[in-house]
Amino acid sequence: MNPGHVRLAHASPRPHRTAPRLPCSAGLGLPAALLGLCASPARPVPAAQLDAAFFGAALHHGVAALVVHRLAGLPGLPADLAEGIALAHEAQALRADDLQAQLHGVLQALARAGVPAMPFKGPTLALLLFGHAAARSSRDLDVLIHGAHIQPALAVLAGLGYRPDTSLTDRLLRVMERYGGQHIVFHASHVPVEPHWTLAPHTLAFDLDPAGLWARSRSLPLCGMATGMLGGTTIRVLGAADTLLMLVVHGSKEHWPSLKSVADIAAFVAAHPALDWPGVAASAARQGCRRALDVALLLAHLLLWSPLPWAVVDARAVALARQAAHRLRAGLPAPPAPYALCRDYWHGRERLRDRLAYLLRTVFTPRVHHHAMLGLPAQLDWLAWGLKAPWDFLLSPAWRWLQRLRRRDAAQDPVVG
């Protein structure tokens, strides 16, 4: 195999070559070979196990980029598979270059407008966790900003050609901002950008200290990312412990839906052997997410053999981690998203006040569709807070029951011809 296919961050596109199609299936579980390759460090994988189930599971679990990155250049692969891996790796590196250039442009524009910003996922996270911006896929660019700077940030992004969802009015956009702690803007030729001022929706009550996130941030040089075209540039990123808590909150928010979020945790642990783990545990406890941290670390240990920095003695954390591991191994669907009441969210918090905050906020905080459905004038928007619970827990279920009853009756009526 041409060794130039192994490290292709500097390669040029090949418009006349098409990568051979990698074997794929709709497999949803976790083949042992996939777990081994996603561990940090990766474990040897026999070429015979790189079958359709393997690549189907990699795609489904969001780790195809990591798999390709770690397989690129490995000896002993069949020739056609090696070529497909090499070309896929090249495509990933080129896409990583594009994402970094887009991120660089956004950060420069925000800086010129005096808006501090910190990227916390995307290619920056890939570099921090895996040492290469192409080793982790990204569908958008997440940037943390101060809540007071949201409108100036949106104005800067609008000047770069980014636009919000045109189906939402300004009032509904503000509702979405309050609920999710973030915005999303779209561009005709780039991936969306998501400015965040919190790391989780308001309803989940993960009220991490925003001032502390900025105070503990650190500087990262961009010269090591993919092509080096950003050489000499530095950006602010979350501190190491806050990066871990961000990954924990993100995985908890989504109920650890795929191997990708677990691989992130394992990679973080491997990349930070000298981390102040007692300090991390104390910080998590202060912010009410120690149990979520225990679940994340134990889940990475159960699936990817990640070393545990301490013995997890919280029985509820052990049960939640084992439940998530079983669900991922068996290919079972994740619980509901963070918009509905869920037992896992309740049990995932160790402090009663956080549980109660989650419960009350989820029950009473109206979402965009509640405001749109009610169509209240601006001065009566506050009524949506009182109407959400009756609609969600009484009127909407009753309406759905009546609809099912009508469909059943219609199906039972004899056809008169």
DAVENTA-V166074 format. One record per residue. RES is the residue in three letters. NEAR is the number of other C-alpha atoms within 12 Angstrom. Layout:
res: {RES:RES}
near: {NEAR:NEAR}
This chain:
res: {MET:ASN:PRO:GLY:HIS:VAL:ARG:LEU:ALA:HIS:ALA:SER:PRO:ARG:PRO:HIS:ARG:THR:ALA:PRO:ARG:LEU:PRO:CYS:SER:ALA:GLY:LEU:GLY:LEU:PRO:ALA:ALA:LEU:LEU:GLY:LEU:CYS:ALA:SER:PRO:ALA:ARG:PRO:VAL:PRO:ALA:ALA:GLN:LEU:ASP:ALA:ALA:PHE:PHE:GLY:ALA:ALA:LEU:HIS:HIS:GLY:VAL:ALA:ALA:LEU:VAL:VAL:HIS:ARG:LEU:ALA:GLY:LEU:PRO:GLY:LEU:PRO:ALA:ASP:LEU:ALA:GLU:GLY:ILE:ALA:LEU:ALA:HIS:GLU:ALA:GLN:ALA:LEU:ARG:ALA:ASP:ASP:LEU:GLN:ALA:GLN:LEU:HIS:GLY:VAL:LEU:GLN:ALA:LEU:ALA:ARG:ALA:GLY:VAL:PRO:ALA:MET:PRO:PHE:LYS:GLY:PRO:THR:LEU:ALA:LEU:LEU:LEU:PHE:GLY:HIS:ALA:ALA:ALA:ARG:SER:SER:ARG:ASP:LEU:ASP:VAL:LEU:ILE:HIS:GLY:ALA:HIS:ILE:GLN:PRO:ALA:LEU:ALA:VAL:LEU:ALA:GLY:LEU:GLY:TYR:ARG:PRO:ASP:THR:SER:LEU:THR:ASP:ARG:LEU:LEU:ARG:VAL:MET:GLU:ARG:TYR:GLY:GLY:GLN:HIS:ILE:VAL:PHE:HIS:ALA:SER:HIS:VAL:PRO:VAL:GLU:PRO:HIS:TRP:THR:LEU:ALA:PRO:HIS:THR:LEU:ALA:PHE:ASP:LEU:ASP:PRO:ALA:GLY:LEU:TRP:ALA:ARG:SER:ARG:SER:LEU:PRO:LEU:CYS:GLY:MET:ALA:THR:GLY:MET:LEU:GLY:GLY:THR:THR:ILE:ARG:VAL:LEU:GLY:ALA:ALA:ASP:THR:LEU:LEU:MET:LEU:VAL:VAL:HIS:GLY:SER:LYS:GLU:HIS:TRP:PRO:SER:LEU:LYS:SER:VAL:ALA:ASP:ILE:ALA:ALA:PHE:VAL:ALA:ALA:HIS:PRO:ALA:LEU:ASP:TRP:PRO:GLY:VAL:ALA:ALA:SER:ALA:ALA:ARG:GLN:GLY:CYS:ARG:ARG:ALA:LEU:ASP:VAL:ALA:LEU:LEU:LEU:ALA:HIS:LEU:LEU:LEU:TRP:SER:PRO:LEU:PRO:TRP:ALA:VAL:VAL:ASP:ALA:ARG:ALA:VAL:ALA:LEU:ALA:ARG:GLN:ALA:ALA:HIS:ARG:LEU:ARG:ALA:GLY:LEU:PRO:ALA:PRO:PRO:ALA:PRO:TYR:ALA:LEU:CYS:ARG:ASP:TYR:TRP:HIS:GLY:ARG:GLU:ARG:LEU:ARG:ASP:ARG:LEU:ALA:TYR:LEU:LEU:ARG:THR:VAL:PHE:THR:PRO:ARG:VAL:HIS:HIS:HIS:ALA:MET:LEU:GLY:LEU:PRO:ALA:GLN:LEU:ASP:TRP:LEU:ALA:TRP:GLY:LEU:LYS:ALA:PRO:TRP:ASP:PHE:LEU:LEU:SER:PRO:ALA:TRP:ARG:TRP:LEU:GLN:ARG:LEU:ARG:ARG:ARG:ASP:ALA:ALA:GLN:ASP:PRO:VAL:VAL:GLY}
near: {21:16:15:18:30:29:31:32:33:23:22:19:20:15:9:7:14:17:23:17:18:29:23:20:19:19:25:29:31:36:31:24:30:45:41:31:38:47:37:33:23:25:20:23:26:20:20:15:21:33:26:23:26:37:37:27:36:41:30:28:37:31:35:36:39:44:44:41:38:36:40:35:30:27:21:18:23:21:17:17:30:32:31:28:40:39:39:39:41:36:34:36:39:29:34:40:34:30:38:43:30:31:39:32:24:40:36:26:25:34:23:15:20:17:28:30:39:41:46:45:38:37:42:45:42:38:33:36:35:35:25:35:39:45:45:41:38:33:19:29:39:36:44:39:38:29:26:17:22:31:23:24:39:35:22:28:35:21:18:25:22:28:27:29:18:13:13:20:18:16:22:29:28:26:30:29:32:26:31:33:33:33:39:32:34:25:23:13:14:25:28:29:41:39:44:38:38:38:43:34:34:34:36:43:37:41:29:31:24:26:19:17:33:27:16:20:25:21:20:26:21:32:23:26:39:35:27:20:21:26:18:14:22:22:30:28:36:35:28:33:32:36:40:44:43:40:39:41:40:34:37:48:39:29:37:44:32:39:46:41:40:45:49:44:49:41:40:38:38:31:25:24:17:15:20:19:23:15:17:29:27:18:26:32:23:19:29:30:41:36:40:44:46:42:44:50:47:39:43:41:32:31:39:39:27:33:28:25:26:18:15:26:15:22:18:25:32:27:25:34:36:25:27:37:35:23:25:35:30:18:23:20:23:25:23:18:24:34:29:27:26:25:19:34:40:32:29:40:37:29:24:16:19:31:27:21:24:35:29:24:31:33:28:29:35:38:37:29:24:28:31:24:18:23:19:18:14:18:10:14:26:20:21:30:26:21:26:30:26:19:25:27:18:14:15:18:15:15:15:16:14:14:14:14:14:14:13:12:12:12:11:10:10:8:7:4:3}
